[in-house]
């Protein structure tokens, strides 16, 4: 009995320290990005890895929103315990789609906060005349997720006044759609402008 008592004491102290340790049930948002799973001119299926990487999975909710460049909703859905969205784009293949996926899980903790991870990007049709499908939907920026808890802590007003793309213009100032190997200017609703060049 005398040998068992010290052992029990050591176990109790160890459990006490273990319960004070933070339990992480996900990976950082900036390790998550979206993937086009299935791509066709008339069908797109997008995969979100956060569902696989965040536990408990049954509490994962992903709010999806797909819009065209004018803000018209192409697809909108909130899925529980599921990682994908699929939709029919019904737009010209020269247009660009805006994609937003917000993963929340109040039961999963990362750095002391419930999981709240937002990924925003754009899709465009990348032609490939050498393939049977003649191309596929591809992400423009391949953006990573942003932890909304960190954003709120830094600048809550910035999240409430979310910047969105107003239009894309070429070097002559003519409105256009996303194109590779071309200098383009992205004009946002807050008046800011970004010069971008994407090579493919």
C-alpha positions in Angstrom: 0.0 0.0 0.0 2.9 2.4 0.8 4.2 2.0 -2.8 0.8 2.5 -4.4 0.2 5.8 -2.6 3.2 7.7 -4.1 2.3 6.3 -7.5 -1.3 7.5 -7.2 0.0 10.9 -6.1 2.3 11.2 -9.1 -0.6 10.2 -11.4 -3.0 12.8 -9.8 -0.4 15.6 -10.2 0.3 14.6 -13.8 -3.5 14.6 -14.6 -3.8 18.0 -12.9 -1.1 19.5 -15.2 -2.6 17.7 -18.3 -6.0 19.2 -17.7 -4.6 22.7 -17.6 -2.9 22.3 -21.0 -4.7 23.7 -24.0 -6.2 21.1 -26.3 -5.9 21.9 -30.0 -8.5 20.3 -32.2 -7.6 21.8 -35.6 -4.7 23.2 -37.6 -4.1 27.0 -38.1 -6.3 28.6 -40.7 -3.3 29.5 -42.9 -2.8 25.8 -43.4 -6.2 25.4 -45.1 -7.0 26.2 -48.7 -9.8 25.2 -51.1 -9.4 22.6 -53.9 -11.5 22.2 -57.1 -12.4 18.5 -56.7 -14.4 18.1 -59.9 -14.4 20.6 -62.8 -16.5 20.8 -65.9 -17.8 23.8 -68.0 -21.3 23.1 -66.4 -20.3 21.7 -63.0 -17.9 22.6 -60.2 -17.3 20.7 -56.9 -15.1 22.4 -54.3 -13.5 20.6 -51.3 -12.6 22.2 -47.9 -9.9 20.4 -45.9 -11.0 22.1 -42.7 -13.7 19.5 -42.1 -11.1 16.7 -42.1 -8.6 18.7 -40.0 -11.0 20.0 -37.3 -12.6 17.9 -34.5 -15.2 17.0 -33.5 -16.3 16.9 -37.2 -20.0 16.6 -36.3 -19.8 20.2 -35.1 -18.2 21.6 -38.2 -20.4 24.1 -40.1 -19.2 25.5 -43.4 -21.0 28.6 -44.8 -20.4 28.6 -48.6 -21.2 31.5 -50.9 -20.4 31.7 -54.6 -21.2 34.9 -56.5 -20.4 36.3 -60.0 -18.4 39.6 -60.3 -21.6 41.6 -60.0 -22.5 40.0 -56.7 -25.3 37.8 -58.0 -25.5 34.6 -55.9 -24.7 31.5 -58.0 -24.7 29.1 -55.0 -25.2 29.5 -51.3 -25.3 26.7 -48.7 -24.5 25.9 -45.1 -23.3 22.4 -44.6 -22.9 20.5 -41.3 -20.4 17.6 -40.9 -19.6 17.8 -44.6 -16.7 19.3 -46.6 -17.9 20.1 -50.1 -20.2 22.2 -52.3 -21.1 21.6 -55.9 -23.0 23.8 -58.3 -23.6 24.7 -61.9 -21.8 28.0 -62.7 -24.3 29.1 -65.4 -21.9 32.0 -66.4 -19.7 32.7 -69.4 -16.4 30.9 -69.2 -14.7 34.3 -69.6 -16.2 35.5 -66.3 -14.8 35.0 -62.8 -16.5 33.6 -59.7 -16.0 34.8 -56.1 -15.8 32.0 -53.6 -16.3 32.3 -49.8 -16.1 29.4 -47.3 -16.4 30.2 -43.6 -15.7 27.2 -41.3 -17.0 27.5 -37.7 -16.9 25.0 -34.9 -17.8 26.2 -31.4 -16.6 22.8 -29.9 -13.1 22.9 -31.5 -10.5 25.1 -29.9 -7.5 26.7 -31.5 -5.2 29.0 -29.3 -8.0 29.4 -26.8 -10.8 30.4 -29.2 -13.5 28.4 -31.1 -12.6 27.7 -34.7 -13.7 30.5 -37.1 -11.8 30.3 -40.4 -12.6 32.2 -43.6 -11.2 31.4 -47.0 -12.0 33.8 -49.9 -10.8 33.3 -53.5 -11.8 33.6 -57.1 -12.3 30.9 -59.8 -11.7 31.3 -63.5 -11.9 28.9 -66.4 -8.3 27.9 -67.4 -8.3 26.7 -71.0 -6.2 23.6 -71.8 -6.6 22.6 -75.4 -4.4 19.6 -74.9 -6.9 17.9 -72.6 -10.2 16.2 -73.5 -12.1 18.6 -71.2 -10.4 21.7 -72.8 -9.8 23.2 -69.4 -10.9 23.3 -65.8 -12.0 25.8 -63.1 -8.9 27.0 -61.2 -8.4 29.3 -58.2 -6.9 32.7 -59.1 -5.0 33.4 -55.9 -4.9 30.0 -54.1 -5.6 31.9 -50.9 -5.2 30.4 -47.4 -7.7 30.7 -44.6 -7.7 33.7 -42.2 -8.5 33.1 -38.5 -11.5 35.4 -37.8 -10.7 35.4 -34.1 -7.3 37.1 -34.9 -9.0 39.6 -37.3 -11.5 40.6 -34.6 -8.8 41.1 -32.0 -6.8 43.3 -34.4 -9.5 45.4 -36.0 -13.1 44.6 -35.6 -14.2 47.5 -37.9 -12.2 46.0 -40.7 -14.2 42.8 -40.7 -17.5 44.7 -40.5 -16.5 46.8 -43.5 -15.4 43.9 -45.6 -13.5 44.9 -48.8 -14.9 43.4 -51.9 -13.8 43.5 -55.6 -15.8 46.1 -57.5 -14.2 45.5 -60.9 -11.1 44.5 -62.9 -9.6 46.9 -65.5 -6.7 46.5 -68.0 -3.9 49.0 -68.5 -6.1 51.2 -70.7 -8.8 51.4 -67.9 -11.2 49.2 -69.8 -13.3 46.8 -67.6 -12.3 43.2 -68.2 -12.3 39.7 -66.6 -9.4 37.9 -65.1 -6.7 36.8 -67.6 -3.3 35.3 -67.2 -0.1 36.9 -68.5 -1.7 40.3 -68.5 -1.3 43.3 -66.2 -4.6 43.9 -64.5 -5.8 46.4 -61.9 -8.2 45.2 -59.2 -10.5 48.0 -58.0 -12.2 47.4 -54.6 -15.4 48.9 -53.1 -13.3 50.9 -50.6 -11.4 52.7 -53.4 -8.2 50.8 -53.1 -6.5 49.5 -56.2 -4.1 46.5 -56.6 -1.9 45.9 -59.7 -1.6 42.2 -60.4 0.1 39.9 -62.9 -0.6 36.2 -62.9 1.4 33.9 -65.1 0.2 30.4 -65.9 
